[in-house]
Amino acid sequence: ILSASYAGGNYVAGSLFLLFLFVVFIGMGITVVTMSFGRPSDVETPKGFHDSVGTGLPIMASMALVLLLGLYNPPQLVKLLNEAVAFLNQSS
């Protein structure tokens, strides 16, 4: 949508789209953060939980996999995705 509006010379529409999208994401973000963390308490309570390798490693491994697949797609994966697209196009 955005690239088509700028390619067509509709700079105002594209800019408004970006602005409204920004407002929506900020609004959703504020709502989610408030629901997740709640209102901060006045008294700081000590926490007994600390991150360890067991809690951080799966997250880091997932992030590394997403980065790797974003930079390089193995030929087998590309072939599988192309076959899935051909199958879905054939069914339609």
C-alpha positions as CSV (number, residue, x, y, z in Angstrom):
1,I,0.0,0.0,0.0
2,L,2.7,2.4,1.0
3,S,5.0,1.8,-1.9
4,A,2.1,2.0,-4.4
5,S,1.0,5.3,-2.9
6,Y,4.4,6.8,-3.2
7,A,5.0,5.3,-6.7
8,G,1.7,6.8,-7.8
9,G,2.7,10.3,-6.5
10,N,0.2,10.2,-3.6
11,Y,2.6,11.5,-1.0
12,V,-0.1,12.9,1.3
13,A,-2.0,9.6,1.3
14,G,1.1,7.6,2.0
15,S,2.3,9.9,4.8
16,L,-1.2,9.9,6.4
17,F,-1.2,6.1,6.2
18,L,2.2,6.0,8.0
19,L,1.0,8.5,10.6
20,F,-2.2,6.5,11.3
21,L,-0.3,3.3,11.4
22,F,2.1,4.8,13.9
23,V,-0.8,6.0,16.1
24,V,-2.4,2.5,16.0
25,F,0.9,0.8,17.0
26,I,1.5,3.3,19.8
27,G,-2.0,2.8,21.1
28,M,-1.8,-0.9,21.0
29,G,1.7,-0.8,22.6
30,I,0.5,1.3,25.5
31,T,-2.4,-1.0,26.1
32,V,-0.3,-4.2,26.0
33,V,2.4,-2.7,28.3
34,T,-0.2,-1.5,30.8
35,M,-1.9,-4.9,30.8
36,S,1.4,-6.8,31.1
37,F,3.1,-4.8,33.7
38,G,0.3,-3.0,35.5
39,R,0.7,0.1,37.5
40,P,4.1,0.3,39.3
41,S,4.0,-0.2,43.0
42,D,5.4,2.4,45.4
43,V,7.5,-0.1,47.3
44,E,10.3,-2.0,45.6
45,T,10.0,-5.6,46.5
46,P,13.1,-7.9,46.1
47,K,12.7,-10.4,43.3
48,G,14.1,-13.9,43.6
49,F,14.2,-14.6,39.9
50,H,17.3,-14.0,37.7
51,D,17.7,-15.0,34.0
52,S,20.0,-17.9,33.4
53,V,21.4,-19.7,30.3
54,G,18.3,-22.0,30.4
55,T,15.9,-19.1,30.0
56,G,17.9,-17.0,27.6
57,L,19.3,-19.6,25.3
58,P,16.0,-20.6,23.6
59,I,15.2,-17.0,22.9
60,M,18.6,-16.3,21.5
61,A,18.6,-19.5,19.4
62,S,15.2,-18.5,17.9
63,M,16.4,-15.0,17.1
64,A,19.5,-16.4,15.4
65,L,17.4,-18.8,13.3
66,V,15.1,-16.0,12.2
67,L,18.1,-13.9,11.3
68,L,19.7,-16.7,9.4
69,L,16.6,-17.5,7.4
70,G,16.2,-13.8,6.7
71,L,19.7,-13.6,5.2
72,Y,19.9,-17.0,3.6
73,N,17.2,-19.4,2.4
74,P,18.4,-23.0,1.9
75,P,17.6,-24.4,-1.6
76,Q,15.5,-27.1,-0.1
77,L,13.3,-24.6,1.8
78,V,12.9,-22.5,-1.4
79,K,11.9,-25.6,-3.3
80,L,9.4,-26.6,-0.7
81,L,7.9,-23.1,-0.6
82,N,7.7,-22.9,-4.4
83,E,5.9,-26.3,-4.4
84,A,3.4,-25.1,-1.8
85,V,2.7,-22.0,-3.9
86,A,2.2,-24.1,-7.0
87,F,-0.1,-26.4,-5.2
88,L,-2.2,-23.5,-3.8
89,N,-2.4,-21.9,-7.2
90,Q,-3.5,-25.1,-8.8
91,S,-6.3,-25.6,-6.2
92,S,-7.7,-22.1,-6.7
